[in-house]
Amino acid sequence: MFESAPGFRVLGEASNGVEALEQAAALDPDVILMDLRMPGGGGADAIAELTRRGARAQILVLTTYDTDSDTLPAIEAGATGYLLKDAPRDELFTAVRAAAEGRTVLSPAVASRLVSAVRAPRPPGNEPLSAREREVLALVAKGTSNREIARELFISEATVKTHLTHLYAKLGVNDRAAAVATGYERGILG
């Protein structure tokens, strides 16, 4: 679709988060369209890693998922915008151009959800964990080190630490042991 539209040039495609990181480093695009759920590492993790690496590209999430557990981690990770795959063609083109200029682009459903989240924040220690945070917590409960978690989930150790920081805040705890205990108490684990 983009190759046939004036003003766009497609530099590459990736089928998973690891390839996305490699392509971004090799091709240095202006805008990256990122899905969230992919084999070999999720989009939010790839976005966090691109942000950590200081990638120049603006990252626009283009996905079918618009739940809080998908939207907020992607935006927190550094996404410039968030659109759903059912967006009309012209809206998508406009969004990519806006992202290239550094402007934030949100689908109406996502914008409403974010406004609601800001107006009615959850008390600390009472936020739901994202799917990736639950994966990290389950591995922590098995005694897995950060390095082993990174290797198993195909993410960097820095990303593991970011997930731990977020899940500690969401659970209202300060360390791994308390996170695991709270995970069992709340039925998140086992």
C-alpha positions in Angstrom: 0.0 0.0 0.0 2.8 2.5 0.9 5.0 1.6 -2.1 2.2 2.6 -4.4 1.5 5.9 -2.6 3.3 9.1 -3.5 5.7 10.5 -0.9 6.5 7.2 0.7 9.4 4.7 0.3 9.4 1.4 2.0 12.9 0.5 3.2 12.3 -2.9 4.7 10.0 -5.3 6.5 10.5 -7.5 9.5 8.5 -10.5 10.7 9.4 -10.2 14.4 10.8 -7.9 17.0 14.4 -9.1 16.6 14.3 -8.5 12.8 12.7 -5.1 13.5 15.7 -4.1 15.6 18.2 -5.3 13.0 16.3 -3.6 10.1 16.0 -0.3 12.1 19.7 -0.3 12.8 20.7 -1.1 9.2 18.2 1.1 7.3 17.7 4.1 9.7 14.1 4.8 8.7 12.1 8.0 9.5 9.1 6.0 10.7 8.6 2.4 11.8 5.2 0.8 11.7 5.2 -1.7 14.5 2.8 -4.5 15.4 2.6 -5.5 19.0 2.2 -9.3 19.0 4.9 -11.0 16.9 6.9 -14.1 17.2 10.5 -13.6 18.5 9.7 -10.7 20.8 6.7 -8.4 21.1 6.4 -5.0 19.6 6.4 -3.1 22.9 9.8 -4.8 23.8 11.2 -3.8 20.4 10.0 -0.2 20.9 11.6 -0.1 24.3 14.9 -1.4 22.9 14.8 1.0 20.0 14.2 3.9 22.4 17.0 2.6 24.6 19.4 2.5 21.6 18.4 6.1 20.7 16.9 5.2 17.4 16.1 8.3 15.3 12.9 6.8 13.8 9.4 7.7 15.0 7.5 4.5 16.0 3.9 4.2 15.1 2.1 1.2 16.4 -0.3 -0.4 13.9 -2.1 -3.2 15.5 -5.5 -4.9 16.1 -5.1 -4.7 19.8 -6.4 -1.7 21.8 -6.6 -2.9 25.3 -5.0 -1.0 28.2 -2.5 -3.8 28.6 -1.4 -3.3 25.0 -1.7 0.4 24.6 0.0 1.8 27.7 3.1 -0.3 27.6 3.7 0.6 23.9 3.3 4.3 24.6 5.4 4.1 27.7 8.1 2.3 25.7 8.4 5.2 23.4 5.8 4.8 20.6 5.0 8.1 18.9 1.5 7.0 18.0 -1.0 4.2 18.1 -3.4 3.2 15.3 -5.6 0.2 14.7 -5.3 -1.8 11.6 -8.8 -1.0 10.5 -7.9 2.7 10.1 -8.8 4.0 6.6 -6.0 4.2 4.1 -6.0 8.1 4.1 -5.9 8.2 7.9 -2.9 5.8 7.9 -1.0 8.0 5.4 -1.8 11.1 7.4 -0.7 9.4 10.6 2.6 8.3 9.1 3.3 11.8 7.8 2.4 13.3 11.2 4.7 10.7 13.0 7.5 11.6 10.6 7.2 15.2 11.8 7.3 14.0 15.4 3.6 14.6 16.2 1.7 12.2 18.3 -1.0 10.2 16.6 -3.7 8.2 18.4 -6.8 6.4 17.2 -9.9 7.9 18.8 -10.5 4.7 20.9 -6.9 4.8 22.2 -7.1 8.6 22.9 -10.3 8.0 24.9 -8.7 5.2 26.9 -5.7 7.3 27.7 -7.8 10.3 28.8 -9.8 8.0 31.1 -6.6 6.5 32.6 -5.3 10.0 33.4 -8.5 11.2 34.9 -9.0 8.1 37.1 -5.6 6.7 37.9 -5.4 3.4 39.8 -4.0 3.5 43.2 -0.4 2.2 43.4 -0.1 -1.5 43.6 -3.5 -2.2 41.9 -2.7 -2.0 38.2 -3.0 -5.1 36.0 0.3 -6.5 34.7 0.9 -6.7 30.9 1.3 -10.1 29.3 5.0 -9.6 29.1 5.2 -8.5 32.8 3.4 -11.7 33.8 5.9 -13.7 31.7 8.8 -12.0 33.5 7.2 -12.5 36.9 6.7 -16.2 36.2 10.3 -16.6 35.2 11.4 -14.7 38.4 9.3 -17.1 40.4 11.3 -20.0 38.9 14.5 -18.3 40.1 15.6 -17.2 36.6 18.2 -14.5 36.5 17.7 -11.3 34.4 20.3 -12.6 31.9 18.4 -15.9 31.5 15.1 -14.1 31.2 16.5 -11.8 28.5 17.8 -14.8 26.6 14.5 -16.8 26.9 12.3 -13.9 25.9 14.7 -12.5 23.2 14.9 -9.1 24.8 17.8 -7.2 26.4 18.7 -7.3 30.1 17.8 -3.6 30.2 14.3 -4.4 29.0 14.0 -7.1 31.6 14.9 -4.5 34.3 12.3 -2.1 32.9 9.6 -4.8 33.1 10.7 -5.5 36.6 10.5 -1.9 37.6 7.0 -1.6 36.1 5.7 -4.7 37.7 7.1 -3.8 41.1 5.3 -0.4 40.8 2.1 -2.1 39.7 2.3 -4.7 42.5 3.3 -2.1 45.1 6.5 -4.0 46.0 10.3 -3.2 46.1 12.0 -6.5 45.3 11.8 -9.9 43.5 10.7 -11.9 46.5 7.9 -9.5 47.4 6.8 -9.5 43.7 6.6 -13.3 43.6 4.8 -13.4 47.0 2.3 -10.8 45.8 1.9 -12.6 42.5 0.8 -15.8 44.3 -1.4 -13.9 46.7 -3.3 -12.2 43.8 -3.5 -15.3 41.7 -1.2 -14.0 39.0 1.1 -16.9 39.5 0.1 -20.6 39.8 
